[in-house]
Amino acid sequence: MLETPFRGVKLRVLPGRVHYARGVRCPACQMPISTSQIITVWNGQKLIMLAEVCSNCEHIISRIFPNKCGNRKLMDILTKAKYLTELHNSLYSDEKRGSNK
């Protein structure tokens, strides 16, 4: 598992790759896609995203989980994951502070 620039959010590149027929191109960078990576993004123990990503530009080719989302770069997803992590941590710390009173 790889540590991302954001604390608490981890990225795992699965060993499986999806193979495409010759001539298929990435919609973002227009480079031919020979293989793409399957990645998972974790927030602690919670799976945030499972997606197929272009090996060249990290454009999300297809999202496996959650499947209702626009195509964005991986950094956008990680930024959102970081925000959710910080929000969760702040809510949890407020809850903890309240119970200690």
N, C-alpha and C positions, 0 to 999 in steps of 0.2 A: 504494500500500500504506500502511495506517495503522499507526502505532506504538501498541501497547497500553501500559497502565501497567506491564507486566512486560517486563524487558529480554530481548531475544532472541526474543520471540514477536511475530509480526506478523499483522495481520488484513487481509485483502483482501476488499472487497465487489465482487463481480462485477457487470458491467452488466446481466446477464440477470435478469429478474424472472419469477416464476411468477404467473399470473393465475388467480383463483378465480371461481366463479359467485357471484352475489349471495346473501347470507345465510349464507355459510360463516363460522364464528367460530373465533377462536383458543381452544384448550382452556384456556389459562392465564388470559388477561385478559378473555375473552368479547367482545372488540371484533371487529367485522366485519373479515375479512381481504379487502381488495381486491387488494393485491399483497404479496408477501413478498420478502425479499432472499435471494439466494444468497451465502453467505459462505465464505471459506476461511481457516483458521487455520494459520499456518506457524511452525515452530520452526527457524530457520536456513533450510536448503534442504529440510527435511523437511515434507511435508504432514501435519498432525495431524488436520484435520477439514475436511470439505466438507459444508455443511448448508444447509437452507432455514430461515430465521429470520423470525419475526413482526416486521414493521416497527415495531409499537407497543411491545412489551414484551421483545423479543429472546428469546422462548421458542422453542426449537428445535421446529419443526413436523415436519420429517423430516430424518433424517440420511442423507446420501448416502454418505459415507465417514468413519469406519468406521460400518457400519450396525447393529452390535450394541451398543447403548448406550441408557440410559434418557433420557427427555426432561429436560433440565436447562437452566438459563439459561446464556447465553454466558459470564458471569463465572465460573461454576463450572468450565467447560471451560478457560478461560484460567488459572485458579488451578492446575488440574491440569497444564497445559502449563508453567506457571512452575516448579512443583515438579519436573517431569521435566527441564526445562532445567537447574535448579540441581543436580539429582542427576547428570546427564550431565557438567556442568562440574566438579563435585567429583571424580567418578571419573576424568575425563580429567586433571585437575591432579595427582591422586595418582599416576596412571600415569606422567605426565611427570616428577614428582619422583623416582620410583623408578628411571627410566632414566638420570637424571643422576648417580646415586650411583656 
